[in-house]
Amino acid sequence: MGSVYVNRLQGRAIRLLQILPADPDEQLECQLIEVSLDALPTYEALSYVWGDANPRESILCNDQAMEITRSLAQALRKLRPFKGEEVDDRLATVSNISARVVWADAICINQDDIPERNHQVQLMRDISSNAARVMVWLGLDNCGQASKAVAAIQLVTHFLSTYQAFSKDMRQKNVTWDNQGHGHFTFELCETLFHSKSLQDPWTSIRVFFDLPWWSRIWCVQEAFLAGKVAMLYGDECVDGRDVAVFSEWYMREAQYAGDTPQGSSREAIKRANNVFNHRDRDARHLFMVCEDFRDLQATNPRDKVYGLLGLWRPTEKEKNPIEIDYNKSVAGVYTDVVLMAIRDLRDLFVLRFVDHDHDSDDGFPSWVPRWDHGTPQAHTFLWLNKSRLSASKFYAEEPDEALACSGILQVKGVLFDRVVSTSSVLKGGRESFMTDATFRQSFIELWLEAKGERPNTKYPHQVSVTELATTVTFGIIKGSKERRDRDITQPDAWLDIGDLDTEAVHEFLSSFHTFMDSEKYPGNAGAFVQLLDAVHGRRLFRTSRGHLGLGRSGIRDGDFVSVLHGGRVPFVLRPVTSEAHFRLVGDCYVYDIMNRQVYEMFDVEGVKPGVFEIH
């Protein structure tokens, strides 16, 4: 395979692949040409799933035998022109009008040459954005669902454009019309539309479409997001990427309004597609947020959980090549680079909120580095703090000692607040934790009686208050509206924090909590408060040695310490390793009594003391 590559690419040079015309049964034959990104012919970029390494297919490349994956061979055959077939002039090369010119990573980059891979991945943003269009190969239509799925997607997007123009015209004329009480294109109306066009059960076909492996591949995000035009090939069908983007955005918006989704559809799969095409540009200025948003996507090489997303990132002017692509670096080293850059750039420890892995494992990963190669994205529970004056710490984070950090140790200043002495079970969230977990239910009732002053807990000097209990089980979020969808959560007035206690919205919040608790059977009407309890899902309530109540990660256990670290707008739980100066990071937490810099007024309290800590 290496014989195809006569030299290593440098500077702004890339390779393009000319797919030579042939009859359908003939062997694939292509030619590699070297060009500059500053003087490009017209070409298409191919986006596909690498698939299994075996079986492989032999092709001729520059008159040399070369083996490629079956998935790539299928894509190239789909794009290959037949003999005698004219290729669109806009997609022709200067040298051969009958050949189709594409960029395909597995061939255009020498995958066995790590320095070249490092160099070419750095250019991926330019390669994708300069392509005339990105051709997405979703795969063969083995289930026979392509035609119906594409027809349904195109029907919805076409109707949406007409519907939106109509509804805007009606609003301007102050005309009302029967739309089941809604001013938008609902799932019910969509079902009527499908029925009118004799599309029977299209949701199954749509689910198959969005469940295809391409949607789970990390590189697809960058390739689709940066493209000026996207065409998606599925079997013999082709659909414009803009139609898929509009459809997925509409579906997720309606899912939020309706709560339920059409039977047979796949909410999670369409949510993933919506994130691919309609990524939140507001977060793209922080690379760690981009990595977190796409944590659940797959990558053959876990380093690509960072490198495969660099094209979505919008660095600030002061950042000149802050991430150096190096496939020789360990996975932990690559992720460490992202964490260090985030701390230096923001001067806070927000990136540490996304740590949630096996805190006692010895796999070469520092405990303070998020495992973007594992798991699913964390709920951004504390995004409301961006619009709040609250901060547990009154200091900015200091620039990390890079040499020490690269050895696996993050050195930070901060304050040890108190030690964890008891924890609840891992909570399910919502109605489940409060109505079906008998052990937690009983302990929660005891906390409520303590908060009301009816049954003081003599074990602790600090007694829990009603406000402390209510805000802790909602992770500090006080919703100012009865219905979530009544407010845009991205707007400053969507959430109120615990610094705004003397407001009508907070009184409504606490009244709802009392309604939830005060009844003949504790806790009472879960429906009155259940919408506020999602934050406890997958977490544990805990109590400290002095009696303070908190909510932390599922991995928290007795003997851990609650701390306020410089640059930490929320407290963090640390686990002692060898001494009170050496710890592992367990994760973020909420402790009502220290959310507003109060810890600095407690230095005379036993156990509350500042220090310099090494987190391993």
N, C-alpha and C positions, 0 to 999 in steps of 0.2 A: 504493500500500500504506500509506503514511503517513497517509492520510485516515481510516483506521479508528481511529487512536489520537488521541483528543481532548486528552489531556494526558499529561505525563510522570509515571510512578509515583514516589512518594516515601514516606519513612517505612516503615511496615509494610504498605503497600498492594501487592496483587498483582491480576492479572486471572485470571478463570476463564472457560472456554468452555462455553457451553450448546450441545450438539448437538441440533438440532431433529429430531423424528421425520419420516420420509418413507418412501416406497416405495423399493425397492432401486435402481431406474433413475433416480430423481430426483436433481437437483443437491444437493450438500451445502449445508446452510444452518445457520448458527450465530450466536450472539450472545455478545459479550464483556461481562462484568460486572466491576466493580471492587469488591473486598472487602478487608477487613483480616485479617491473620494472627491478630489477637486476637479476631476474631468471624467465624469461618469457617462457611459451609455445608458439608455433606458433599460431597466430591468425590473423584475418582480422578486420579492423576497418570499421564500417558501417557509411556512410555519406548519409543523407536523409533530406527531409524537414519535420519538425514536423507536419505542416498542422493544420487544425482546431482541437481544443481541443475535440470537439464532432462531430460525434458520436465516441464512443470508442469500443474497442473489448477486451473481457476477455480472458486471457491466464493463463496457469499454470506455475508459477515460483517457484522453490523449493517447489513444491506441494501445493503452496498457490495461491489463485485466485488473479489476478492482472489485472488492466485495462490499456491499452496502446492506443495510437492514431491509427486510421485506416491506416495512411500512414506507420507507423512503422510496423504494422501487415502485410501489403502487402510486405514490404521489407524482413521481417523475413520469410514469406512463400516462397518468391522467393529464398532465400538462404537455406531453410530447405532441408536436404536430404530425399529422400524417404526411406521407410523401405527396407532393403536388398541392398541399394545402397552404394557402397564403396566411401568414401570421399578421395580425394587426400591426400596421407600420409603427404605431406608438410603442410597441413592445418588441421591436426588432433591433438587432445590433447593427453597428456600422459595417461589419464584415460579412454578415450572412443573414439576408432577410428572411430566409426560410427556417432559421433556428430560433428557438425560444430561449431567452436569457433569464436565468434565475440566480438567486443566491440561496444556497442550502448549506447550513452550518456544517453538517457531517462531512461534506466533500470540500467545501470552499475553505475550511480551516483544517490544517494538519492536526488532527486530534492527538497524535502521538508526540507532538512537539509542544511541550508545556510553555516555553517562552513565547511561541507564536500564539498559543491559546490566550495567554495573558494579554498579549498585545491586541488581538482581534476583539476580545470581549470588551475591551476599553472603547472600541469603535462601534459597538452594537447600536447605540442610539442613532448614529449617523447612517448606518447601514439600513435600519428599518425605516427611518423617516425620509430617506432619499429614494426609496423604492417607489416606482409608479403605483404599485399597490402590493399589498401582502395577500398571497394566496394561502388560505388555510385549508389543509387537507384533514378533514375530520375522520376519514376512513371509509371503508366499503359499507354499503347498506345491506348488511347481512340479515337484518330483521325486517326489511321491506317497509320501513317507517319513514324514509326520507321525504317522499313526495307529499305525504299528508302533513308532516311537521312543517316543511317549508311553506306549503300552501296556507296553513293556519297562521304562521308568523307573518307572512306577507299580507294576509287579509286583515289582521289586527292593525298592523302599522299603517296600511292604506286607510282603513276606517278611522284611525286616530287622527290623522291629518285632516280628514274631512270633518270629523266630529268636533275637533277643537276649533276649527274655523266657524262652524255652525254655532257652537255654544258661545263663542266670543261675540258673534253677531247678535245672538239673542239677548245677551247681557247688556249690550250697548243699546238695544231697543227696549230694555226693561220688560222683556217677554219671558214668562215662565212656561215650562213645559213638563210633562210627566216623565220624570227620570227616577222613579222610585225614591224620591226625596234627595237625590244626589245631583251634584253638578259635575259629574265625571262619568267616564265610561266604565261601568261596573262589570264584575264577573258575570252577573246575571244577563246584562245586555250582550256581553261577549258570547255567552251560550246561545242566545237568540240569533246572533249574527252567524255563528257556526251552523246552526240548524237551517237558517235561510239559504245557506250555500251548500247544504247537504254534506257537511263535514261531520261525520259520525265519530264520536270519541276521539277527537284530535289530541286530547291531553296526554294520552298514552304515548302517542308519537312524539309529542313535544318533550315528554319526560325522557324518552330514549335519546332524543337529539341532545339535550342538555346533560345527560349522563355520560356522553362519550368521553373517552380518556383525555382528549385535547384540553377540555375545560379544567382538568386537574393538574396541568403541566405548568411549572413556574415560568418558563420562558414565553408561554403564550401571552401572558399579561403585557410584557414589554412590547412584543412584536405587534400585538393588536392595538395597543394604546398609542404607539408612536406612528402608526401608519396613517397616511393621508386617506387611503381607500383600503377596504378589506373585502375580499370575496371569499365566501366559505363554501367549499366543495364537500358534499356528503353523498357518496355514491355517484349517481348521475345527475344529482340536483346541485344547484348553485343559488346561494342567497347572499344578498348584500349585507355586510357587517353592520351597516347603519340600521337596517331593519331589525336585526337581532338586538342591537343596543336599545332601540326604542321599545321593542317588545319586553325585554327584561326589566327595563326601568318602569314601564307601565305595570307589569305584573307585581313587582315588589311594592310599588306605591299602593296598588289596590289591596294587596295582601295585608298591608298595615291598616288600611281602612276597614276591611271586611273581617279580619281576624282569621277566618277560615279561607282555605284555597280550594279551587275546583278539584274534585275527586280524580285521582289518577295523575295529577301534576306533581312536580318535585320542587318544593319551595327552596330547599337548600341548594339544589343544583342551579336553579335560576338565580338565586342570590349570588352564587359564585360567578355566574356569567355577567350579572349586572356589575359586580365589582371589577371585573376585567375591563368592560367597556366604559363604565362610568365611574372610574376610580375617583375618590375624593381628593381633588387637587389641593384642597386646603391643608391636607396632611403631608403632601408630597415634599414639603420643605424639610421634613425630618425623615431621614433614611430609616431609622428604627421603627417609625410608625408604618412605613411602607412594608417593611419586613414583617411586622406584626399583622397587618391586614391580610397578608397572603401566606401566613404561617401554615395553613392547611393544604397548600398546593404541594405537588410532588416534584422532586428533582433527583435525577440520577446521581448527581454530585451534590452533597449537602452544602457545599460552598456557594452553589448557585442560588440558595435561598437569600443570599445577599447580591452576588454578582449578576444574577438574572433579573434583578429589579432596579439596577442602577439607572436605567433609562427613564424610570418614573420619578426619580428623585430630582428635586429642584434646589441644588445647593445655593447658598448665599454667595455674594460676590467675593467675600473674603476667603472662601474655601477654594483653594486651587489644588485639584486632584487629591482630595483628602483621603480617598480610599484607593489604595494601590492594589490592583488585581494580581494575585499570586496564588496559583493553584498548588504550589509547593507548600504553602502555609497550611497549618492544621486547621480543621474546622473551628475549633475553639479560638484559634488565633484570628480567624476571619471575623467571627462574631464579636470578639473582644475589640477589634478595630472600630466596629460600629458603636459599641457602648462608649468607648473613650471619646470618640468624636462627638457623640451626643452630649456627654457631660461637659466637654470643653466648649461646645457651641452654645448650649442653653444655660450653662452654669447652674444646673439643678440635676436631681437624680431621678427625673421622671422615667427614664428608660429602665430603671431597676424595678418598676412596677410590673414589668412583663416577665419577671422571673417566676416560674412555677414548675419546678421539676424535682427529681429525686435529690433531696438535699444532702443525703448521706452517701451518695454514690461516689465512687472513685474512678471516674471515666475520663479524667483529664480536663473536665470542664470546671472552671471556677464557678462557685455557687452564685455569683453576681452577674453572670452572663446568661441572657435568655436563650433557651433552646429552640431556636426557630426551625430546627430540623425535626421537632417533635410537636405533636398535639395540634390543637385548634386555637384560633385567635382568642385572646382574653377579652372579656367584656370591658369596655373602656369606662369603668364605673366612675373614675375620678376626672373625666373630661370636664365636668362641671366646675372643677377648681380653676380652670382657665378663665372663668368669668367671675371668680370670687376673690375677695381680699384675703381669704383664709390661707394660712400656711403654718404647719407645725413648727417649722424652722424659721428663724429670723435672719439666717445667714445664707449667702450664695454658696454653691459648691465650689471648692477650690480645684484648680487644675490637677488632674491625677498625675502621680509619678509614673510616667509611661514605662520606664524600665521595670519598675516593680509590678505594674499592672500586667505587662507582657509575661511576667513570670507567674502570673495567676493570683496576685494579691492587690486588692484595691484598698488603699489607705485613706480613711475619711475621719473627719472630726465630728463630734456629736455629743449626745447626752444619753446615758442609760436611765430610763424612766422607772421601770419596775419589771419584776419577774412574773412569768405566767405560772399559775398554780393549778388551774383547772380548765378543761375544755369540754365543749359539747361534742356530740357526734357530728359527722359531716352532714350538712343540711341539704335538703332537696330544693328548698326555695318555694315561694308561693304558698298555696294552701297545704301542700304535702307535709312540710315540716311542722306546721302548727296543728294540723287536724289528724294526721295519721301516725306521727312519731310520738308515742306515748311518753317515752322518757324525756324527750325534749319539751314536750307539752307541759309536763309537770314542773320541770325546772324553770320554764318560762313563766308559768303562773306564779312561782315563788318569787321570781324577779319582779313581777308586777305588784305583788303584795308588798314586797320590800319598797318599791318605788312609791307606793301610795302611803307608806308609813304604817301599814297594818301589821306587818310581820318583819321587824328589823332583823338583819343578819348579823349576829353577834361575832361571827368569825372575822369580819372586816371592819376597819375604822371608817372606810368610805362606803356610804350607802348610795345605791343606784337611785337616780331621779327618773321621773316619767319622761322628761325630755331626753335624757341620756339613753334610756331604753328604746324609745321610739326612733330616735335618729340612728342608733347603732344597728338596729335590724334593717334599716334602709341604707346602710353604708353612708350615712350623713346626708342623704339626698332628701330634701323636703320638696315635694311636688306642689306647685301652686295651683294646680288645676285638677278637677275630678277625673278627667279623661286624658290619657297620655296624648292621644292624637289631636287634642284641642290646641296644642302648642308645638311649635317647631323647636326641637331640643337643641338646635344650633344657635338659637337666639338667646341673648343675655337674660331675658325675663322668663325663660322656660323653667329654670330651677332656682330655688332659693336655698341659701345655706344656713347653717346654724348661727351665723352672725346676725341673722335677721329675725330674731325671735319675736319681737313686738310688732308683728304685721298681721293683717287679716288672713293672709294665706297660711301663715304658720299656725294661727289659731284654728283654722279649718283642718290643717294637718293633724294637730294634736287632738282635736275633736273627733276626727276619724279614727284615731288610735284608741281613744276612750270607747267609742262605739264598738270597735273591734273586741275590746277586752271586757267591758262592763256588760255582762249578761248573766243569765242563770247558769250557763255552762261556759267556763273559761277554755280557750278563748272563744268568743261568740261568733258574730257574723263575719266570717272570713272574707266575704265579698266586699265588705266595707273597707278593707285594708290590703287585700291580697295583691293588688296591683303595685303596692309599694314594697313588697317583700321579695322581689326577684333577686335583689342584690345578695341575699344570703346563700343563694344556690352554690353548692360546692365549697362552702366555707364553714368555719367553726366560730361560734361564740366562745369567748374565753374570759377568765377573771384573773386579775393580777393579785399579788400578795397583799396589797393594801385595799383591794376590793373594786378597782376600776374595771369597767366592762368594755370589751373590745370585740371586733369582728376581724378575723384573719384568714389566711389561706388554709387549705385542708391539711397541709403538712405541719401546722403548728402543734406543739406538744408542751407538756409541763417541763419547766426548767428553762425555756426560751426567754429571751429578754425583749421587751418593747423599748425601742430607741427612737430618738429624734436626731437625724443626721443632717449636717450642713447641706443645704440644697434640697432637702426632703420636704415637700409640701405636705406629705402624709408621713405618719410614723412607719418604721420598718421593724420587723421581728428578726432578731439575730439569735443564732444558736452558738453558745460557747464551745470552743474546740479544746484548747489547752489551757487557756486562762481567760480572764475578763477583758483581754485586749485582742484576742484572736477568735474570730467567729466565722460562721457560714451564714449566708443570707437565706432566710426562709421565705420572705415576701413582705408585701405591704400590709397594712392593717388600718383599722379605724378605731381610735380611742377618743371618745367625746371630750374628755377633760384636758387634752393636750393638742387640740386641733387649731388653736389660735395663739401659739407661742407661749402658753402658760407654763411650759416646762422650765423656762428660765427663771421663773419666780419660785421654784421648788427646790433650789439647791440646798436648803437647810433641812429638807425632808430626807429621812433615812433611805439610802440606796440611790437617790437621784444625784448623779455626778457627771461632769463633762470629762471627755477623754479623747484619745486618738486610737482608732480601732483598725485592725487589719482584717479584712474580709477575704477569706480564701475561696 
